[in-house]
C-alpha cells in the first residue's frame, strides 16, 4: 500500500495536484450529499410509512456517523492531498460499509443505495491505481451480494441476487473506465505541464539572448511607446530611466526615422548618435507581423562594433596572407644568409666588402625576426592556463633571462613580496609576453650613454588583482605614440617590426589578462599586465612556480 501511495503521490505532484484537489472535493461533497440522503431517510416524519425502518434508532445512528465522517473528510480535503491514496481508500471503506448497513436498515431504498455506490467507486477509480480500483469494486460487489443472505423477505433472494450481480458488473465497468479516463487526464496534464515548462524555458532563453545581444533591440507600439528594450539599446540611448518610455522624447531622430519608414517606407541608413557620449548607430526597422504597424522592432547596429569586426577580419586575412608570404620568403632568405656567411670566411675580402657582408647578415637577421613574428601571429596556440605564484615566477624568469642573454652593464632585477601572488595564466604565453617586454625595456628604456635599469615586479593590487609590471627608467613614451604602440605594424624604430607589443597584448587577452602602458612619474615606462586571480574554490590549492 505504501509503495502504491508513493507512486500516486509522485504521479499527482506538480500540475496533477490541482486536478487531484478538484476530484477529491467532488468526491467528498458527493459523500456529504449521500450522508444527507441517509439522514433524510432515517429521520423521515412519523406519518410517512416509507421507507420501512426495522430499527429506526440504529438507522439514525448510522446516518449521523456517516454524516460526521463526510464532514471530516470535506474539512480535511486540502491536507488529504499529501496522502491521496490513503484518504480515498479510507473513504471508500466507509462508503461500502455505510451502503451495506443501509441495505439492511433501509431495504426499501436498496436500488438507490446501490446506484449511489457506483458513483463512489467510479470517482475513487479516478485517483486510485488499477489494482485498488478493482479491489474496491470487488468489495462493493461482495457487500451487495452478501446482503441477500441476510434478507428475510420470502421469494426475493434470487431476484435481488441477480440485481446485485448486475450492480457488481457496473462497479467493475465504471472502475475500469474511470481509471483509464483518469490516467489519460493525468497524462494529458503532464504533457501540457511539460510543454508549458518548455515554453517558459524557451521564452527565458530567448529573453536572455535578446538582452545580451550586442545589437540594440526595441519594441515600439503605434503610439511611439517603448514596450521592451535590451541592455545594448538602453546603453545606446544614453541609459534612460525606467519610467521614460516615449520614443519621441528619448530619441527624436530615431522617432523621426521610424515615422518616415512607417509612412513612406524610406529607411535612412546613415549613422547617428542617439545621445551624448554614446557610439553612433544605424537603425533598422521590422514589423512583428506582415502589414501590421501596431508593433515595430527596431534594431540599433553599433558602428564601432561593425568597425571592430571589419578590423578583426582584415587583420585575420592579413595574418594569413603574411604567413603565406613569410613561408615563401624564408627559403631564399636562408640561402642569402648562408651565402653571406660563406663569403665572410673568404681571405680575399677587403674591409669595405666585409662591411657589406655584415650589413647583409644584419638585415637577414632582422628580416628573419619579422618572419618569426608573422608566423607566430598566424599560428598562435590556445592558452592552457595554470595557477602560478608570481612572487617565485619573476625570480625564476630573471635568472633564466640572465643565463640566456649577456646584460653587460644593464640591470634587470625582480621585485616581489614575501607572500604568494596567485594568478591564472598559461606559463608559456606569460613567458613570451614578459620576454618581449623586458627586451623592449632593455633596448629602448635607457637614457643616453647610461645603462638600462629594468625591474619586473609582481604584486597584488588594492582590489586583489594579481599584477605583473615591467618598469624601466628611460625617457618614457610620448602620449601620441603611446596611443598607438599596441597597433599591429606600428613602430618608431627603423629596425622594429611593429608586432612585438601587438602580439604581447593578444597573448594577454587570450589569458583573460589586460596589458596596458602606464607612464611613470619622474621618467620611465611601465607595462602592466593585470592577470586573473584564481577561483575561490581553488584558493587553498598549492600554486606552482613556473619559469
C-alpha positions in Angstrom: 0.0 0.0 0.0 2.8 2.4 0.9 4.6 1.8 -2.5 1.3 2.4 -4.4 0.7 5.6 -2.3 4.1 7.0 -3.0 3.8 6.2 -6.7 0.4 8.0 -6.9 1.8 10.9 -4.9 4.6 11.3 -7.4 2.2 10.9 -10.2 -0.2 13.6 -8.8 2.6 16.0 -7.9 3.1 19.4 -9.7 0.4 20.2 -12.2 -1.6 17.0 -11.4 -2.1 18.1 -7.8 -4.7 20.7 -8.9 -6.7 18.0 -10.7 -6.5 15.7 -7.7 -7.8 18.5 -5.5 -10.8 19.0 -7.7 -11.6 15.3 -7.8 -11.2 15.0 -4.0 -13.5 18.0 -3.5 -16.1 16.5 -5.8 -15.8 13.0 -4.1 -16.1 14.4 -0.6 -19.0 16.7 -1.4 -20.8 13.8 -3.1 -20.3 11.8 0.1 -21.7 14.7 2.0 -24.8 14.5 -0.2 -25.1 10.8 0.4 -25.0 11.4 4.1 -27.8 14.0 3.7 -29.9 11.4 1.9 -29.3 8.8 4.6 -30.2 11.5 7.3 -33.4 12.3 5.4 -34.4 8.7 5.1 -33.5 7.9 8.7 -35.3 10.9 10.2 -38.4 10.8 8.0 -41.6 12.1 9.6 -43.5 9.5 11.6 -46.6 9.8 9.5 -44.7 8.5 6.4 -44.6 4.8 6.2 -42.0 4.7 3.5 -39.3 3.6 3.7 -39.8 0.8 6.2 -37.2 1.1 9.0 -36.9 -2.2 11.0 -34.7 -0.4 13.6 -35.1 3.4 13.3 -32.6 4.2 16.1 -29.8 2.2 14.6 -30.6 3.7 11.2 -30.3 7.2 12.6 -27.0 6.4 14.4 -25.6 5.0 11.1 -26.8 8.1 9.2 -25.3 10.5 11.8 -22.0 8.6 11.9 -21.7 8.7 8.1 -22.5 12.4 8.1 -19.8 13.0 10.7 -17.3 11.1 8.5 -18.3 13.1 5.4 -17.9 16.4 7.2 -14.5 15.5 8.5 -13.3 14.4 5.0 -14.6 17.6 3.5 -12.8 19.7 6.1 -9.5 17.8 5.6 -9.6 17.8 1.8 -6.5 20.1 1.4 -4.4 18.1 3.9 -5.5 14.9 2.1 -3.5 15.9 -1.0 -0.3 14.7 0.7 -1.7 11.2 1.1 -4.4 10.8 -1.6 -4.5 7.0 -1.9 -4.8 6.5 1.9 -7.6 9.1 2.2 -9.5 7.9 -0.9 -9.2 4.2 0.3 -10.4 5.1 3.8 -13.4 7.0 2.3 -14.4 4.1 0.1 -14.2 1.7 3.1 -16.7 4.0 4.9 -18.9 4.3 1.7 -19.1 0.5 1.3 -19.8 -0.1 5.0 -22.5 2.6 5.1 -24.1 1.2 1.9 -24.1 -2.3 3.3 -25.7 -1.2 6.6 -28.2 0.9 4.7 -29.3 -2.1 2.6 -30.1 -3.9 5.9 -31.7 -1.0 7.7 -33.4 0.7 4.7 -34.3 -2.2 2.5 -37.0 -0.3 0.5 -34.3 2.0 -1.0 -31.7 -0.7 -1.8 -31.7 0.2 -5.5 -30.9 3.8 -4.9 -28.2 2.9 -2.3 -26.5 0.6 -4.8 -26.7 3.2 -7.6 -25.1 5.9 -5.4 -22.3 3.5 -4.6 -21.5 3.3 -8.4 -20.6 7.0 -8.2 -18.3 6.4 -5.2 -16.4 3.5 -6.9 -16.1 5.5 -10.2 -14.8 8.7 -8.6 -12.4 6.7 -6.4 -11.0 5.0 -9.5 -10.0 8.4 -11.0 -7.5 8.7 -8.2 -6.5 5.1 -7.3 -4.2 2.7 -9.1 -5.9 -0.1 -11.1 -5.5 -2.8 -8.5 -7.0 -0.8 -5.7 -9.9 0.3 -8.0 -10.7 -3.4 -8.9 -10.3 -4.3 -5.2 -13.0 -1.8 -4.0 -15.2 -2.8 -7.0 -15.0 -6.4 -5.8 -15.6 -5.4 -2.1 -18.7 -3.4 -3.1 -20.0 -6.3 -5.3 -19.5 -8.8 -2.4 -21.2 -6.4 0.0 -24.2 -6.2 -2.2 -24.3 -10.0 -2.9 -23.7 -10.8 0.8 -26.8 -8.8 1.7 -29.1 -11.3 0.0 -28.0 -14.0 2.6 -29.5 -11.8 5.4 -32.6 -10.8 3.5 -35.6 -12.2 5.4 -38.3 -11.4 2.8 -39.5 -14.6 1.2 -39.2 -15.1 -2.5 -36.9 -12.2 -3.2 -33.5 -13.8 -2.8 -32.9 -14.9 -6.4 -34.2 -11.6 -7.9 -32.2 -9.4 -5.6 -29.1 -11.6 -6.2 -29.4 -11.0 -9.9 -29.9 -7.3 -9.4 -26.8 -7.0 -7.2 -24.8 -9.1 -9.6 -25.6 -6.6 -12.3 -24.6 -3.8 -10.0 -21.3 -5.7 -9.4 -20.7 -5.7 -13.2 -21.5 -1.9 -13.2 -19.0 -1.4 -10.4 -16.2 -3.2 -12.3 -17.1 -1.4 -15.6 -17.2 2.0 -14.1 -14.0 1.4 -12.1 -12.2 0.3 -15.3 -13.5 3.1 -17.4 -12.8 5.9 -14.8 -9.3 4.5 -14.2 -8.5 4.8 -17.9 -10.1 8.2 -18.0 -8.1 9.4 -15.0 -4.8 8.0 -16.5 -5.4 9.8 -19.8 -6.3 13.0 -18.0 -3.1 12.9 -15.9 -1.0 12.1 -19.0 -2.6 15.0 -20.9 -2.0 17.3 -17.9 1.6 16.1 -17.6 2.2 16.7 -21.3 0.6 20.1 -21.1 2.7 21.0 -18.0 5.9 19.8 -19.7 5.0 21.9 -22.8 4.4 24.9 -20.5 7.7 24.4 -18.8 9.5 24.1 -22.2 7.8 27.2 -23.5 8.7 29.1 -20.3 12.3 27.9 -20.6 12.4 28.8 -24.3 10.9 32.2 -23.5 13.6 32.8 -20.8 16.4 31.7 -23.2 15.1 34.0 -25.9 14.8 36.9 -23.5 18.3 36.3 -22.2 19.7 36.1 -25.8 18.0 39.3 -26.8 19.1 41.0 -23.5 22.7 40.0 -24.1 22.8 40.8 -27.8 25.4 43.4 -28.9 22.8 44.8 -31.3 20.2 47.1 -29.6 16.6 45.9 -29.8 13.5 47.9 -29.1 9.8 47.0 -29.3 7.7 50.1 -30.1 3.9 50.3 -30.5 1.9 52.5 -32.8 1.8 55.3 -30.2 5.6 55.5 -30.2 5.8 54.0 -26.8 8.7 51.6 -25.9 7.4 48.3 -24.5 10.7 46.5 -24.3 14.4 47.1 -24.9 17.6 45.1 -24.2 20.7 46.3 -22.4 22.5 47.3 -25.6 19.6 49.5 -26.7 19.4 51.0 -23.2 23.1 52.0 -23.3 23.0 53.2 -26.9 20.1 55.5 -25.9 22.1 57.1 -23.1 20.9 55.0 -20.1 17.3 56.5 -19.7 15.3 55.9 -16.6 12.8 53.1 -16.4 9.8 55.4 -16.4 10.8 57.1 -19.7 9.0 55.2 -22.4 8.2 57.8 -25.1 10.5 57.3 -28.1 10.0 60.8 -29.4 11.3 62.2 -26.1 14.2 59.8 -25.6 15.4 59.7 -29.2 13.8 62.3 -31.5 16.0 61.4 -34.5 15.1 57.7 -34.2 11.4 58.6 -33.8 11.6 60.7 -37.0 13.2 57.9 -39.0 10.6 55.5 -37.7 7.8 57.9 -38.8 9.2 58.2 -42.3 9.7 54.4 -42.6 6.1 53.8 -41.5 4.5 56.4 -43.8 6.8 56.4 -46.9 8.8 53.1 -46.5 12.0 55.1 -46.6 15.0 53.9 -44.5 17.8 56.3 -43.6 20.9 54.2 -43.2 23.2 56.9 -42.2 24.8 56.6 -38.7 23.6 58.8 -35.9 24.2 59.1 -32.2 21.0 58.9 -30.1 22.5 60.6 -27.0 25.6 62.4 -25.9 28.7 60.3 -25.3 27.4 57.1 -26.9 28.5 55.4 -30.2 26.8 56.1 -33.4 24.2 53.6 -34.6 22.5 52.6 -37.8 18.8 51.8 -37.1 16.8 49.1 -38.9 13.0 48.5 -38.6 10.9 45.4 -38.9 7.2 44.7 -38.4 6.2 41.9 -36.0 3.6 40.7 -38.5 3.1 41.5 -42.2 1.1 44.6 -42.9 0.8 45.3 -39.2 2.2 48.6 -37.9 0.9 48.2 -34.4 4.3 47.0 -33.1 7.7 47.5 -34.7 11.0 46.0 -33.8 13.9 48.5 -34.0 17.5 47.2 -34.3 20.4 49.5 -33.5 23.7 48.4 -35.1 26.6 49.9 -33.2 29.0 51.3 -35.8 32.0 50.8 -33.5 31.3 47.1 -33.3 31.0 46.9 -37.1 34.3 48.7 -37.5 35.9 46.4 -34.9 34.6 43.3 -36.7 35.9 44.6 -40.0 39.2 45.3 -38.5 39.4 41.8 -37.0 38.5 40.3 -40.4 41.2 42.5 -42.1 43.8 41.5 -39.5 42.9 37.9 -39.8 43.1 37.9 -43.6 46.3 40.0 -43.4 47.8 37.4 -40.9 47.1 34.5 -43.2 48.4 36.4 -46.2 51.6 37.5 -44.3 52.1 33.9 -43.1 51.9 32.7 -46.7 54.4 35.3 -47.9 56.7 34.6 -45.0 56.9 30.9 -45.9 57.8 31.9 -49.4 60.5 34.4 -48.3 62.1 32.1 -45.7 63.9 29.7 -48.1 65.6 32.4 -50.3 66.4 34.4 -47.2 68.2 31.3 -45.7 70.2 30.9 -48.9 71.2 34.6 -48.9 72.2 34.4 -45.2 74.2 31.2 -45.7 76.0 32.6 -48.8 76.9 35.8 -46.9 78.4 33.7 -44.1 80.5 31.7 -46.6 81.5 35.0 -48.3 82.6 36.4 -44.9 85.0 33.5 -44.4 86.9 34.3 -47.7 90.5 35.6 -47.2 90.4 37.8 -50.3 87.8 40.3 -48.8 88.8 43.8 -48.0 87.3 45.9 -45.2 84.7 47.5 -47.5 83.5 44.1 -48.7 83.4 42.7 -45.1 81.3 45.7 -44.1 78.9 45.0 -46.9 78.7 41.3 -45.9 78.0 42.4 -42.3 75.1 44.7 -43.5 73.7 41.7 -45.4 73.8 39.5 -42.3 72.3 42.1 -40.1 69.4 42.7 -42.4 68.9 39.0 -42.9 68.6 38.6 -39.1 66.2 41.4 -39.0 64.1 40.0 -41.8 64.1 36.6 -40.2 62.9 38.2 -36.9 60.0 39.8 -38.8 59.1 36.4 -40.4 59.1 34.7 -37.0 56.8 37.3 -35.6 54.4 37.0 -38.5 54.4 33.2 -38.3 53.8 33.4 -34.5 50.9 35.8 -35.2 49.2 33.3 -37.6 49.8 30.1 -35.6 49.1 31.3 -32.1 48.1 28.4 -29.9 45.2 28.2 -27.5 46.1 29.1 -23.9 46.4 26.4 -21.3 46.0 28.4 -18.0 47.5 27.2 -14.7 47.7 28.7 -11.2 51.1 30.4 -10.7 52.8 32.1 -7.9 54.1 35.3 -9.5 56.4 36.0 -6.5 58.5 33.0 -7.3 57.9 33.1 -11.0 59.6 36.5 -11.5 62.7 35.3 -9.8 62.9 32.2 -12.0 62.3 34.4 -15.1 65.1 36.9 -14.3 67.5 34.1 -13.5 66.7 32.3 -16.8 66.9 35.6 -18.8 70.3 36.3 -17.4 71.5 32.9 -18.4 70.4 33.3 -22.0 71.4 36.9 -22.5 74.5 39.0 -21.8 73.3 42.0 -19.9 76.7 43.7 -19.7 76.2 46.9 -17.6 72.4 46.8 -17.8 70.5 45.9 -14.7 67.5 43.5 -14.5 66.1 42.6 -11.2 62.9 41.0 -9.8 60.8 42.7 -7.1 58.2 40.6 -5.3 56.5 40.4 -1.9 57.3 37.7 0.6 53.8 36.2 0.4 52.5 34.4 -2.7 50.8 36.3 -5.5 48.5 33.8 -7.1 47.4 34.2 -10.7 45.9 32.1 -13.5 47.8 32.2 -16.9 49.5 30.0 -19.5 53.1 29.8 -18.4 54.4 29.7 -22.0 52.4 32.7 -23.0 53.3 34.7 -19.9 57.0 33.8 -20.5 56.8 35.1 -24.1 55.0 38.3 -23.1 57.4 39.1 -20.3 60.4 38.2 -22.5 59.2 40.6 -25.2 58.5 43.5 -22.7 61.9 43.0 -21.0 63.8 43.1 -24.3 62.0 46.3 -25.3 62.8 47.9 -21.9 66.5 47.0 -22.2 66.6 48.2 -25.8 64.6 51.4 -25.6 64.2 52.2 -21.9 67.6 53.8 -21.3 68.8 57.3 -21.0 71.6 58.3 -23.5 75.0 56.9 -22.5 73.6 55.2 -19.4 72.9 51.5 -18.7 69.3 50.3 -18.7 67.7 49.8 -15.3 64.7 47.4 -15.6 62.5 45.9 -12.9 60.0 43.1 -13.2 57.5 43.5 -10.4 54.9 41.0 -9.1 52.2 42.3 -6.7 48.6 42.3 -5.7 46.5 45.5 -6.4 44.3 47.1 -3.8 41.4 45.1 -5.2 43.3 41.8 -5.0 44.1 41.6 -8.8 47.5 39.9 -9.4 49.7 42.3 -11.4 53.0 41.8 -13.3 54.8 45.0 -14.3 57.9 45.7 -16.4 59.3 49.1 -15.4 62.3 51.0 -16.9 63.9 54.3 -16.1 64.2 55.6 -19.6 62.8 58.7 -21.3 59.3 57.2 -21.5 56.9 57.2 -24.5 55.2 60.4 -25.8 51.4 60.3 -25.3 50.7 60.4 -29.0 52.9 57.5 -29.6 51.6 55.6 -26.5 48.1 55.6 -28.0 49.3 53.6 -31.0 52.0 51.3 -29.7 49.7 48.2 -29.4 48.6 48.5 -33.1 50.0 46.0 -35.5 53.0 47.1 -37.6 53.3 50.4 -35.8 56.9 51.2 -34.8 59.1 54.2 -34.3 62.4 52.3 -34.6 63.9 51.9 -38.0 64.7 48.2 -37.3 61.4 47.4 -35.5 58.7 45.1 -36.8 55.7 46.7 -35.1 54.4 43.3 -34.0 56.0 42.7 -30.6 53.6 44.7 -28.4 50.7 43.7 -30.6 51.5 40.0 -30.0 52.0 40.6 -26.3 48.6 42.2 -25.9 46.9 39.4 -28.0 48.5 36.7 -25.8 47.5 38.6 -22.7 43.9 38.8 -23.8 44.0 35.1 -24.7 44.7 34.5 -21.0 41.9 36.9 -19.8 44.5 39.4 -18.9 44.9 43.1 -19.8 48.2 44.7 -21.0 48.5 48.4 -20.7 51.1 51.2 -20.8 51.5 53.3 -17.7 53.7 56.4 -17.7 56.0 56.5 -14.6 56.2 59.7 -12.7 59.8 61.2 -12.8 60.6 59.4 -16.1 60.3 55.9 -17.4 57.8 53.5 -18.7 55.7 50.7 -17.1 53.9 47.9 -19.0 51.3 46.4 -16.6 49.7 43.0 -17.0 46.5 42.7 -14.9 46.0 38.9 -14.6 43.1 36.8 -13.5 43.0 35.7 -9.8 42.3 32.0 -9.1 38.8 30.9 -8.3 37.7 30.9 -4.6 37.3 27.1 -4.7 40.9 26.8 -5.7 42.3 29.4 -3.3 43.6 26.8 -0.9 45.3 24.7 -3.6 49.1 25.0 -3.8 50.4 27.2 -6.6 53.2 26.3 -8.9 56.2 28.5 -9.7 56.9 28.0 -13.4 59.6 29.8 -15.4 
